[in-house]
């Protein structure tokens, strides 16, 4: 017996366009490694400038759509660096509600740094929010490695 292969649809577009096509209350989990607000030009994209109005204008409609598509039991994780996490936290509090902020996760990574001008920048911030207080949380203790 031959099993039917699942179809996979890949769409290259702005996430705001993709989100606007999705039905409300249908997604369990959103993880988004967002632009970092460096203002730098990279090989395949231009990062946002670290200007509050520019950051808010870009992210508010996207986060509103992410909130809309999440199921009531859904969770969202937004990864960023420290340049804009304070602005994103305010946006998330406004849209998801302060009471639905669950945690800020610090993702520490190792890299070489010999700078004497500032503390090494070796972590990202991940904001963890839920749509409601009745959310699903699956934590696999074996997957976390503590040094």
N, C-alpha and C positions, 0 to 999 in steps of 0.2 A: 504494500500500500504506500503510495507516494503522498507525503504531506505537502500541503499547500504552503508555499513560502509567503511570509508576511510581506506586504508591500511597504516600502519606506519612501516617504516623500521628503525630499530635501528642498528647502526654499531659501534662497539667498535674498534677504531683504532687511530693512530696518525692523527692529523688534516691535515698534509701534504699529507698523503695518500688519505684522503677523498677529499681534495681540488683538487688534481690532476685528480680525476675521474669526476669532475664537468665541465659542459660546461662554456665557457667564457660569460661574460655579462648577467648572469642569476639571480643574487642575489641582492635584494634590500637593505638588512641590515645585517651587521655582528657585533655581540657583542662578545667579547672574554675576559674572565678573565684569563690572561696569567700567566705563572710561574713568581714568584716574584724575582728570583735571590738571594735567601738567602743562597744557598748551603746546606740547611738542608735536612735530610732524613725524609720523612713523612711516614705514615702508608702504603699508596698505591703508592707513587712515590718519586723519588729523584728530588729535585729542582735543577735548574741550579746554578752554581757557579756565584758569582757577578764579573765575569771577562769579560771585554768588548768583546774580540774575541769570547768567548764561547756564549755570548748573541747574538752577530751579526750572527755568524754561524748558530745558531739555528733559529733565527727569520727572517732573510732576505728571505730565500726561502718561508717561510710560508706567509709572508706579500706580497711578489710578487704574490703568488697564490691567496691571498685574493683580491688583486688589480685586477687580471685577471678576477675573477669570478663576481666581482661587476658590476652591470649595470652602465651606465654613470651617472644615477641619484642616485646612491647608496651611502650609508654612512657606516662608520666603527667606532666602539667604542672599544678601547683597555683599559682594566682596569689593573692597576698595582700599586705597592707601589713606594715610592720615591727612592728606591735603584737603579732602572734601568730606570726610566722614561726619563732621559736625553739621554740615548743611544737609546731608542725606538723612541724618538722624532726625532733624527737624521735619523734613518732608515726610519721612516714614511715620513719625508721631502724628502729624496732621492727617494722613490718609488712613493708616492702620489703627491709630489710637495709641496713646502712651501705655495704656494697660496691656496692649498686645505686644509690647517689646519684651522679648524673652531673654535675650542675652547678646553680648558683644563677644565674638570669638576672635582671638588674636592668633593669626597664623604666622608663626615664626619660621623663618627660613635662614639657612646658612649661606653666606657669601663672603668673599674676602673684602676687607675694607681697611685701608691704611690711613684714612683721613684723620687729620688733627684739627679740622675746622668745625666739625659737628659730630653728634652721636651717630653711629651707624644706623642706616635705615634698613632694617632687616625684618620687617613684619608688614602684614596687611590686616585690615580690620574686616570682619564679616558681621554684618548686622543680621540678627535672627528675630523675625517677627512672625506672628501668626494672625490669621484673619479674625479668629475669635479665641476665647479662653478655652473652648472645647476642641482641642487640636490633637492630631495624631503625632506621636513622637516615637521613633524607632531608633534606639541607640544600641549599637553592637559594641559591647565593652571590649571584645577581642580586637577590634579594629583600631583602637586608640593605643598608641605607643607613648609611654611616658619615659623620658630619659632618666 
